[in-house]
Amino acid sequence: MNKRITIAGLGWLGSAFASTLTTLGYTVKGSVTDASKAQELTGKGITAYPIVLTEAGVTGKIDTLLSDTDVLAIMIPPGLRRNTGANYALKMAHFLHQIESASIKKVILVSSTSVYDDAQGDVTEKDVPKPQSNAGKQLYDVEQIFFNTPAFETTIVRFGGLFGGSRNPVRFLAGRQGLSNGNAPVNMIHREDCIGILLSIIQKNAFGHIFNAVAPQHPTKRDYYTAQAEKLDLVAPQYDEEGDTIFKKVDSTSISEILRYEFKVTL
């Protein structure tokens, strides 16, 4: 029985997932990077420990975090978009060593559809990622070292753009002009479906798989963000007519075939 769940990364998605699991009767604990945040979550019934991953190693009560764990869900933001020069792959290699030492047998690694390059066009799990950016390469490297370790079974979940609750990307785009690639399809997923897919993996013991987790609808950026702006009474972003002609569109064959999961939120 996969009833004891540890979540590495109790952020926007991880904390909501923890709350759902707790409601369903699972024993849940997790990590954050800030001691005050750990205290706050523990006060809400989710035992949390301050854990920090660096290029030099792992600090905090990592042994306590990883003990008595049936399934470890890793939701640690790579922080690669800020171009800080961080070595995410090295940090995660240190974490991998700790997980192996803890004798955990089942791991869910949350990754991203950014492992696929835009030039790859239409992709499913059957397509091998060919990342060209530094961020994409590091993410794919981490996927490989976790998926190929013999110490435990890893399922990789590549989420598309995340939205839900108060998070809506159009808030950052509203009123902007001269944006490019308005004809590109969006690859997004609602937090409710993220949680549903993660829960389904645990309940169906679906380990050793790779899932692209993206809503099956792919409206263009222009159409999608215009509609979202209207819903929120914001000024719609304006896109240039010209732009690239090859766009990444991420779909999943495994979500339906293996999990039999049906998306709850449409785009």
Backbone as numpy.savetxt, mean C-alpha at the origin, in Angstrom:
# Nx Ny Nz CAx CAy CAz Cx Cy Cz
-5.08 -20.92 12.62 -5.92 -19.71 12.62 -5.05 -18.46 12.62
-5.32 -17.58 11.68 -4.57 -16.32 11.58 -5.27 -15.23 12.41
-5.20 -15.36 13.72 -5.95 -14.43 14.58 -5.08 -13.36 15.23
-3.76 -13.55 15.24 -2.88 -12.56 15.87 -2.16 -11.79 14.77
-2.57 -10.53 14.59 -2.07 -9.72 13.47 -1.19 -8.59 13.99
-0.03 -8.45 13.40 0.85 -7.33 13.69 0.94 -6.45 12.45
0.77 -5.15 12.65 0.81 -4.20 11.54 2.00 -3.28 11.71
2.96 -3.40 10.84 4.11 -2.48 10.86 3.75 -1.26 10.04
3.42 -0.18 10.72 3.01 1.04 10.04 1.55 1.37 10.27
1.23 1.90 11.45 -0.16 2.26 11.78 -0.46 3.69 11.34
-0.43 3.90 10.04 -0.71 5.21 9.48 -2.14 5.33 9.04
-2.36 6.10 7.97 -3.71 6.38 7.46 -4.45 5.09 7.11
-3.78 4.15 6.49 -4.40 2.87 6.14 -4.25 1.86 7.28
-3.06 1.75 7.85 -2.80 0.75 8.86 -3.67 0.88 10.10
-3.89 2.11 10.56 -4.70 2.30 11.76 -6.17 1.96 11.49
-6.66 2.29 10.29 -8.04 1.94 9.94 -8.19 0.42 9.81
-7.18 -0.23 9.25 -7.19 -1.69 9.15 -7.17 -2.33 10.53
-6.36 -1.78 11.43 -6.29 -2.29 12.80 -7.64 -2.18 13.50
-8.33 -1.07 13.31 -9.63 -0.88 13.94 -10.64 -1.91 13.43
-10.60 -2.18 12.12 -11.50 -3.19 11.55 -11.20 -4.56 12.12
-9.94 -4.92 12.19 -9.55 -6.23 12.72 -9.97 -6.38 14.18
-9.76 -5.34 14.97 -10.13 -5.38 16.37 -11.63 -5.60 16.54
-12.42 -4.91 15.72 -13.87 -5.06 15.76 -14.29 -6.49 15.45
-13.52 -7.15 14.58 -13.83 -8.52 14.17 -13.28 -9.58 15.13
-12.62 -9.14 16.19 -12.16 -10.08 17.21 -10.72 -10.54 17.08
-9.96 -9.93 16.17 -8.55 -10.28 16.04 -7.75 -9.60 17.16
-6.63 -10.21 17.51 -5.67 -9.59 18.42 -4.69 -8.79 17.57
-4.63 -7.48 17.80 -3.88 -6.60 16.91 -2.88 -5.75 17.70
-1.69 -5.63 17.16 -0.71 -4.67 17.66 0.04 -4.13 16.45
0.79 -3.05 16.67 1.47 -2.47 15.52 2.53 -1.47 15.91
3.08 -0.82 14.89 4.17 0.11 15.13 3.88 1.47 14.52
4.46 2.48 15.14 4.49 3.85 14.62 5.92 4.35 14.84
6.22 5.51 14.34 7.57 6.04 14.53 7.66 7.01 15.70
6.51 7.41 16.23 6.47 8.44 17.26 5.91 7.87 18.56
6.60 8.13 19.66 6.20 7.58 20.96 4.84 8.11 21.41
4.55 9.40 21.16 3.26 9.96 21.57 2.12 9.34 20.77
2.36 9.06 19.49 1.35 8.40 18.66 1.10 6.98 19.15
2.17 6.31 19.58 2.03 4.96 20.12 1.16 4.97 21.37
1.38 5.96 22.23 0.60 6.07 23.45 -0.87 6.36 23.14
-1.09 7.22 22.14 -2.45 7.57 21.74 -3.22 6.35 21.23
-2.58 5.56 20.37 -3.23 4.37 19.81 -3.46 3.31 20.88
-2.50 3.14 21.76 -2.66 2.17 22.84 -3.84 2.54 23.72
-4.02 3.84 23.92 -5.17 4.31 24.69 -6.50 4.01 24.02
-6.46 3.82 22.70 -7.68 3.50 21.95 -7.87 1.99 21.78
-7.00 1.21 22.43 -7.16 -0.23 22.39 -6.31 -0.96 21.38
-5.44 -0.23 20.67 -4.54 -0.86 19.71 -3.11 -0.73 20.24
-2.56 -1.81 20.73 -1.22 -1.78 21.31 -0.21 -1.38 20.25
0.51 -0.31 20.50 1.45 0.22 19.50 2.81 0.47 20.14
3.85 0.24 19.36 5.22 0.43 19.81 5.94 1.38 18.86
6.75 2.30 19.41 7.56 3.16 18.53 8.74 2.38 17.97
8.74 2.21 16.67 9.80 1.49 15.95 10.28 2.36 14.80
11.59 2.46 14.64 12.16 3.27 13.55 13.13 2.43 12.74
12.92 2.44 11.42 13.86 1.77 10.51 14.81 2.81 9.93
16.10 2.51 9.98 17.10 3.38 9.37 18.05 2.54 8.53
18.92 3.21 7.79 19.92 2.48 7.01 20.88 1.71 7.91
20.95 2.11 9.19 21.86 1.46 10.13 21.22 0.27 10.84
19.89 0.18 10.82 19.23 -0.91 11.50 17.86 -0.54 12.01
17.37 -1.29 12.98 16.03 -1.10 13.53 16.14 -0.73 15.00
15.46 0.32 15.42 15.46 0.73 16.82 14.06 0.61 17.40
14.00 0.31 18.70 12.72 0.13 19.37 12.53 -1.31 19.80
11.39 -1.59 20.38 11.11 -2.93 20.91 10.64 -3.85 19.79
11.54 -4.11 18.85 11.17 -4.89 17.67 10.85 -6.33 18.03
11.57 -6.92 19.00 11.29 -8.30 19.40 9.88 -8.43 19.98
9.49 -7.45 20.78 8.15 -7.45 21.37 7.09 -7.28 20.30
7.36 -6.39 19.36 6.41 -6.15 18.27 6.14 -7.42 17.48
7.19 -8.15 17.15 7.06 -9.29 16.26 6.71 -10.60 16.96
6.74 -10.62 18.28 6.43 -11.86 19.00 4.95 -12.20 18.89
4.62 -13.47 19.02 3.23 -13.95 19.04 2.43 -13.41 17.86
2.97 -13.58 16.66 2.35 -13.04 15.44 2.04 -14.16 14.45
0.78 -14.24 14.04 0.39 -15.20 13.00 0.61 -14.60 11.61
0.24 -13.32 11.47 0.40 -12.63 10.19 0.98 -11.24 10.45
2.04 -10.90 9.73 2.63 -9.56 9.79 2.25 -8.80 8.52
1.58 -7.68 8.69 1.24 -6.82 7.56 2.17 -5.61 7.58
2.94 -5.44 6.52 3.93 -4.35 6.46 3.39 -3.22 5.61
3.17 -2.07 6.25 2.62 -0.89 5.58 3.50 0.32 5.85
4.79 0.12 5.74 5.74 1.19 6.05 5.95 2.06 4.82
5.60 3.35 4.89 5.78 4.23 3.73 7.26 4.31 3.35
7.58 4.11 2.08 8.99 4.15 1.68 9.61 5.53 1.72
8.76 6.57 1.65 9.28 7.95 1.70 10.18 8.30 0.54
9.93 7.71 -0.62 10.82 7.91 -1.77 10.40 9.07 -2.65
9.20 9.57 -2.48 8.73 10.67 -3.33 9.41 11.99 -2.99
9.95 12.07 -1.78 10.54 13.34 -1.35 11.98 13.51 -1.83
12.50 12.49 -2.52 13.86 12.56 -3.07 14.90 12.93 -2.01
14.81 12.25 -0.87 15.75 12.54 0.22 17.03 11.72 0.11
17.05 10.81 -0.86 18.20 9.93 -0.99 18.14 8.74 -0.05
16.98 8.54 0.58 16.82 7.43 1.52 16.96 6.09 0.80
17.60 5.17 1.49 17.78 3.82 0.94 16.72 2.92 1.57
15.55 2.92 0.97 14.43 2.13 1.47 14.75 0.64 1.44
15.41 0.20 0.37 15.74 -1.22 0.24 16.65 -1.69 1.38
17.60 -0.86 1.77 18.50 -1.23 2.87 17.75 -1.28 4.19
16.89 -0.30 4.43 16.08 -0.30 5.66 15.26 -1.59 5.75
14.64 -1.96 4.64 13.77 -3.13 4.65 14.57 -4.43 4.73
15.81 -4.42 4.27 16.66 -5.59 4.42 16.96 -5.84 5.90
17.19 -4.75 6.65 17.37 -4.88 8.10 16.10 -5.44 8.75
14.96 -4.93 8.33 13.69 -5.39 8.89 13.45 -6.86 8.55
13.79 -7.25 7.34 13.66 -8.65 6.92 14.42 -9.58 7.87
15.63 -9.19 8.23 16.46 -10.01 9.14 15.75 -10.19 10.48
15.13 -9.11 10.97 14.41 -9.19 12.25 13.21 -10.12 12.15
12.51 -10.06 11.01 11.33 -10.91 10.82 11.75 -12.38 10.77
12.83 -12.65 10.06 13.33 -14.03 9.99 13.70 -14.56 11.37
14.29 -13.70 12.19 14.69 -14.11 13.54 13.48 -14.38 14.43
12.36 -13.73 14.11 11.15 -13.88 14.92 10.33 -15.10 14.55
10.76 -15.80 13.51 10.08 -17.03 13.08 8.63 -16.82 12.64
8.34 -15.63 12.11 7.02 -15.37 11.55 6.90 -16.13 10.23
5.73 -16.70 9.97 5.56 -17.56 8.80 4.71 -16.95 7.68
3.98 -15.87 7.97 3.11 -15.29 6.96 3.23 -13.77 6.99
3.48 -13.19 5.80 3.71 -11.74 5.70 2.90 -11.18 4.53
2.27 -10.04 4.76 1.66 -9.25 3.69 2.52 -8.01 3.52
3.07 -7.82 2.34 3.89 -6.64 2.05 3.09 -5.70 1.16
2.77 -4.53 1.68 2.07 -3.53 0.90 3.07 -2.78 0.03
2.87 -2.87 -1.27 3.73 -2.20 -2.23 2.88 -1.22 -3.05
3.32 -0.91 -4.24 2.65 0.12 -5.03 2.69 -0.24 -6.51
1.70 0.24 -7.25 1.69 0.04 -8.70 2.79 0.84 -9.39
3.51 1.67 -8.64 4.61 2.43 -9.24 5.79 1.53 -9.59
5.73 0.24 -9.25 6.77 -0.69 -9.72 6.68 -0.89 -11.23
5.50 -0.59 -11.81 5.34 -0.65 -13.26 5.70 0.70 -13.87
6.44 0.68 -14.95 6.77 1.92 -15.64 5.60 2.33 -16.54
5.42 3.65 -16.72 4.34 4.14 -17.57 4.40 3.56 -18.98
5.60 3.34 -19.47 5.77 2.85 -20.84 5.29 1.41 -21.00
4.98 0.72 -19.89 4.53 -0.66 -19.99 3.07 -0.78 -20.44
2.34 0.35 -20.41 0.96 0.33 -20.90 0.04 -0.47 -20.01
-0.76 -1.36 -20.61 -1.70 -2.19 -19.86 -0.96 -3.33 -19.18
-1.13 -3.45 -17.87 -0.41 -4.49 -17.12 -1.35 -5.19 -16.14
-1.06 -6.48 -15.90 -1.69 -7.25 -14.82 -0.56 -7.90 -14.02
-0.92 -8.74 -13.07 0.10 -9.43 -12.27 0.98 -10.34 -13.12
0.51 -10.69 -14.30 1.28 -11.58 -15.18 2.44 -10.86 -15.86
2.43 -9.52 -15.80 3.50 -8.73 -16.42 4.59 -8.43 -15.39
5.82 -8.68 -15.77 6.95 -8.40 -14.89 7.21 -6.90 -14.86
7.25 -6.28 -13.69 7.53 -4.84 -13.61 8.89 -4.50 -14.22
8.94 -3.35 -14.89 10.19 -2.86 -15.46 10.39 -1.41 -15.04
10.59 -1.19 -13.73 10.68 0.19 -13.23 11.91 0.91 -13.76
11.73 2.18 -14.04 12.83 3.02 -14.52 13.24 4.08 -13.49
12.32 4.46 -12.62 12.63 5.47 -11.60 13.33 4.82 -10.41
14.06 5.62 -9.66 14.74 5.12 -8.46 13.73 4.56 -7.47
12.61 5.27 -7.28 11.59 4.81 -6.34 11.02 3.47 -6.77
10.69 3.35 -8.05 10.14 2.09 -8.55 11.12 0.94 -8.43
12.39 1.21 -8.70 13.40 0.16 -8.60 13.57 -0.31 -7.17
13.58 0.63 -6.22 13.73 0.23 -4.81 12.53 -0.59 -4.33
11.34 -0.15 -4.72 10.14 -0.90 -4.33 10.18 -2.32 -4.88
10.59 -2.45 -6.13 10.63 -3.78 -6.74 11.72 -4.64 -6.10
12.85 -4.03 -5.75 13.91 -4.77 -5.06 13.39 -5.33 -3.73
12.65 -4.51 -3.00 12.11 -4.96 -1.72 11.10 -6.08 -1.92
10.24 -5.94 -2.93 9.32 -7.02 -3.25 10.06 -8.33 -3.47
11.14 -8.26 -4.23 11.89 -9.47 -4.58 12.52 -10.14 -3.37
13.14 -9.36 -2.49 13.81 -9.98 -1.35 12.81 -10.60 -0.38
11.63 -9.99 -0.27 10.62 -10.56 0.62 9.95 -11.77 -0.01
9.60 -11.67 -1.28 8.88 -12.75 -1.94 9.72 -14.01 -2.08
11.03 -13.82 -2.20 11.92 -14.96 -2.46 12.59 -15.54 -1.22
12.36 -14.96 -0.05 12.96 -15.53 1.15 12.27 -16.85 1.49
13.03 -17.87 1.86 12.42 -19.16 2.24 11.91 -19.18 3.67
12.18 -18.11 4.43 11.85 -18.11 5.85 10.35 -18.00 6.12
9.61 -17.37 5.20 8.17 -17.20 5.39 7.49 -17.00 4.03
6.16 -17.13 4.03 5.37 -16.90 2.81 4.96 -15.45 2.75
5.21 -14.82 1.62 4.86 -13.42 1.44 3.80 -13.26 0.36
2.79 -12.48 0.66 1.87 -12.00 -0.37 2.11 -10.52 -0.57
2.28 -10.11 -1.81 2.53 -8.71 -2.15 1.24 -8.08 -2.67
0.90 -6.92 -2.13 -0.28 -6.19 -2.56 0.17 -4.84 -3.11
0.00 -4.66 -4.43 0.38 -3.40 -5.08 -0.84 -2.50 -5.18
-0.94 -1.57 -4.24 -2.06 -0.64 -4.25 -1.84 0.47 -5.28
-2.95 0.90 -5.89 -2.90 2.09 -6.73 -2.99 3.33 -5.85
-3.39 4.44 -6.43 -3.54 5.68 -5.67 -4.63 5.52 -4.62
-4.33 5.92 -3.39 -5.25 5.72 -2.27 -6.13 6.93 -2.04
-7.41 6.66 -1.79 -8.30 7.75 -1.40 -9.36 7.19 -0.46
-10.08 8.10 0.19 -11.10 7.69 1.16 -11.05 8.59 2.38
-12.17 8.66 3.10 -12.22 9.56 4.24 -12.05 11.00 3.76
-11.17 11.72 4.41 -10.91 13.11 4.01 -9.84 13.20 2.92
-9.28 12.06 2.53 -8.21 12.08 1.53 -8.80 11.99 0.13
-8.63 13.05 -0.63 -9.05 13.07 -2.03 -8.01 13.88 -2.80
-7.30 13.24 -3.73 -6.21 13.93 -4.44 -6.63 15.19 -5.17
-7.92 15.32 -5.49 -8.34 16.52 -6.24 -8.15 17.79 -5.42
-8.08 17.65 -4.11 -7.85 18.83 -3.26 -6.50 19.48 -3.56
-5.54 18.68 -4.02 -4.22 19.21 -4.34 -4.13 19.70 -5.78
-5.15 19.35 -6.58 -5.13 19.71 -8.01 -6.11 20.82 -8.34
-7.05 21.09 -7.45 -8.11 22.05 -7.74 -7.55 23.41 -8.15
-8.08 23.92 -9.24 -7.71 25.25 -9.72 -6.41 25.33 -10.49
-5.65 24.25 -10.54 -4.39 24.27 -11.27 -4.63 24.21 -12.77
-3.72 24.82 -13.51 -3.86 24.86 -14.96 -2.60 24.31 -15.62
-2.75 23.92 -16.89 -1.60 23.45 -17.65 -1.09 22.10 -17.22
-1.95 21.28 -16.59 -1.54 19.95 -16.17 -1.41 19.03 -17.39
-0.54 18.06 -17.30 -0.29 17.17 -18.44 -1.01 15.83 -18.28
-1.11 15.11 -19.37 -1.61 13.74 -19.39 -3.05 13.61 -18.89
-3.89 14.51 -19.35 -5.30 14.44 -18.98 -6.01 13.22 -19.51
-5.46 12.61 -20.55 -6.08 11.42 -21.13 -5.58 10.12 -20.49
-4.68 10.22 -19.54 -4.17 9.03 -18.86 -5.24 8.43 -17.96
-5.34 7.10 -17.91 -6.32 6.47 -17.01 -5.86 6.57 -15.56
-6.81 6.71 -14.65 -6.44 6.71 -13.23 -6.38 5.26 -12.74
-5.46 5.02 -11.82 -5.30 3.71 -11.19 -5.43 3.91 -9.69
-6.67 3.83 -9.19 -6.92 4.21 -7.81 -7.72 3.15 -7.08
-7.72 3.26 -5.74 -8.47 2.33 -4.91 -8.88 3.03 -3.62
-10.10 2.77 -3.19 -10.63 3.35 -1.96 -10.12 2.58 -0.75
-9.96 3.27 0.35 -9.46 2.63 1.57 -10.35 1.47 2.02
-11.63 1.58 1.81 -12.55 0.50 2.18 -12.20 -0.79 1.43
-11.85 -0.66 0.16 -11.47 -1.84 -0.61 -10.07 -2.33 -0.24
-9.18 -1.42 0.12 -7.86 -1.84 0.61 -8.03 -2.76 1.81
-8.85 -2.33 2.75 -9.07 -3.11 3.97 -9.76 -4.42 3.63
-10.73 -4.38 2.72 -11.43 -5.59 2.33 -10.52 -6.62 1.71
-9.60 -6.18 0.87 -8.66 -7.09 0.21 -7.67 -7.67 1.21
-7.13 -6.84 2.08 -6.19 -7.32 3.10 -6.86 -8.34 4.02
-8.10 -8.05 4.41 -8.84 -8.96 5.27 -9.11 -10.28 4.56
-9.43 -10.21 3.28 -9.70 -11.41 2.51 -8.46 -12.30 2.40
-7.29 -11.69 2.25 -6.04 -12.46 2.20 -5.84 -13.24 3.49
-6.09 -12.58 4.62 -5.92 -13.24 5.92 -6.94 -14.35 6.10
-8.20 -14.05 5.81 -9.27 -15.02 6.05 -9.16 -16.23 5.13
-8.67 -16.03 3.91 -8.57 -17.13 2.95 -7.17 -17.74 2.90
-6.31 -17.26 3.81 -4.95 -17.80 3.90 -4.26 -17.75 2.53
-4.42 -16.65 1.86 -3.92 -16.50 0.48 -2.51 -15.92 0.48
-1.55 -16.77 0.82 -0.17 -16.33 0.89 0.65 -16.95 -0.24
1.71 -16.25 -0.63 2.52 -16.68 -1.76 2.00 -16.15 -3.08
1.23 -15.03 -3.03 0.63 -14.47 -4.24 1.05 -13.00 -4.42
0.79 -12.48 -5.60 0.97 -11.06 -5.91 -0.37 -10.52 -6.41
-0.83 -9.44 -5.80 -2.10 -8.84 -6.19 -1.90 -7.38 -6.60
-2.41 -7.03 -7.78 -2.58 -5.62 -8.13 -3.92 -5.19 -7.55
-3.91 -4.23 -6.66 -5.14 -3.80 -5.99 -5.53 -2.41 -6.48
-6.33 -2.42 -7.55 -6.76 -1.18 -8.20 -8.22 -1.36 -8.62
-9.03 -0.34 -8.42 -10.43 -0.42 -8.86 -10.49 -0.74 -10.35
-11.45 -1.55 -10.78 -11.50 -1.97 -12.19 -11.88 -0.86 -13.16
-12.41 0.25 -12.66 -12.76 1.36 -13.55 -11.55 2.28 -13.73
-11.36 2.77 -14.97 -10.21 3.63 -15.27 -10.64 4.86 -16.08
-11.42 5.77 -15.48 -11.71 7.00 -16.21 -10.43 7.80 -16.43
-10.46 8.72 -17.38 -9.27 9.56 -17.60 -9.10 10.52 -16.43
-7.87 10.99 -16.26 -7.62 11.98 -15.20 -8.52 13.19 -15.37
-8.67 13.65 -16.61 -9.49 14.84 -16.88 -10.92 14.61 -16.42
-11.50 13.48 -16.81 -12.90 13.22 -16.45 -13.05 12.97 -14.96
-12.13 12.20 -14.40 -12.27 11.83 -12.99 -12.13 13.03 -12.07
-11.07 13.82 -12.28 -10.83 14.94 -11.36 -11.80 16.09 -11.59
-12.32 16.22 -12.79 -13.37 17.22 -13.02 -14.62 16.85 -12.23
-14.99 15.57 -12.28 -16.17 15.11 -11.55 -15.97 15.24 -10.04
-14.77 14.90 -9.56 -14.48 15.00 -8.13 -14.51 16.45 -7.65
-14.00 17.35 -8.47 -14.01 18.77 -8.12 -15.45 19.29 -8.00
-16.30 18.85 -8.92 -17.70 19.28 -8.88 -18.39 18.78 -7.61
-18.10 17.55 -7.21 -18.70 16.99 -6.00 -18.32 17.79 -4.75
-17.08 18.28 -4.73 -16.57 18.99 -3.56 -16.68 20.50 -3.70
-17.35 20.94 -4.79 -17.53 22.37 -5.04 -16.18 23.09 -5.12
-15.25 22.48 -5.85 -13.92 23.05 -6.07 -13.77 23.42 -7.54
-12.78 24.26 -7.83 -12.48 24.62 -9.22 -11.76 23.44 -9.87
-12.29 22.96 -10.97 -11.71 21.79 -11.63 -10.33 22.10 -12.19
-9.40 21.17 -12.09 -8.08 21.38 -12.71 -8.20 21.36 -14.23
-7.29 22.07 -14.89 -7.31 22.16 -16.35 -6.10 21.45 -16.92
-6.34 20.60 -17.92 -5.27 19.82 -18.55 -5.00 20.32 -19.96
-3.73 20.30 -20.33 -3.36 20.60 -21.71 -3.88 19.51 -22.63
-4.18 19.87 -23.86 -4.68 18.88 -24.80 -3.58 17.92 -25.24
-2.37 18.44 -25.36 -1.27 17.58 -25.80 -0.65 16.86 -24.60
-0.04 15.74 -24.89 0.61 14.98 -23.83 1.07 13.63 -24.34
1.53 12.79 -23.42 2.00 11.47 -23.81 0.84 10.65 -24.38
1.19 9.66 -25.17 0.18 8.78 -25.77 0.20 7.37 -25.19
1.24 7.04 -24.44 1.32 5.73 -23.80 1.14 5.91 -22.30
0.14 5.26 -21.75 -0.18 5.42 -20.34 -0.25 4.07 -19.65
0.12 4.06 -18.40 0.04 2.85 -17.60 -1.40 2.64 -17.14
-1.93 1.46 -17.39 -3.25 1.08 -16.87 -3.10 -0.25 -16.16
-3.32 -0.23 -14.86 -3.07 -1.41 -14.03 -4.38 -2.13 -13.72
-4.41 -3.41 -14.04 -5.57 -4.24 -13.73 -5.12 -5.47 -12.96
-6.12 -6.16 -12.40 -5.84 -7.37 -11.63 -6.61 -8.55 -12.19
-5.93 -9.67 -12.30 -6.62 -10.93 -12.58 -6.74 -11.75 -11.31
-5.84 -11.53 -10.37 -5.76 -12.37 -9.17 -6.78 -12.03 -8.10
-7.20 -10.76 -8.04 -8.18 -10.36 -7.02 -9.46 -11.19 -7.15
-9.93 -11.33 -8.38 -11.17 -12.10 -8.59 -10.90 -13.61 -8.63
-9.82 -14.02 -9.27 -9.56 -15.45 -9.43 -9.19 -16.14 -8.12
-8.39 -15.48 -7.30 -7.89 -16.11 -6.07 -8.73 -15.73 -4.85
-9.02 -14.44 -4.71 -9.74 -13.98 -3.52 -11.26 -13.99 -3.70
-11.72 -13.98 -4.94 -13.16 -13.86 -5.23 -13.72 -12.57 -4.60
-12.87 -11.55 -4.58 -13.26 -10.29 -3.95 -13.97 -9.39 -4.96
-15.04 -8.76 -4.52 -15.77 -7.80 -5.35 -15.61 -6.40 -4.77
-15.17 -5.48 -5.61 -14.93 -4.11 -5.15 -16.23 -3.44 -4.70
-16.10 -2.68 -3.62 -17.27 -2.01 -3.03 -17.43 -0.58 -3.54
-16.31 0.07 -3.88 -16.35 1.48 -4.29 -15.92 1.58 -5.74
-16.80 2.16 -6.56 -16.49 2.36 -7.98 -16.00 3.78 -8.20
-15.27 3.96 -9.29 -14.74 5.29 -9.64 -15.67 5.99 -10.61
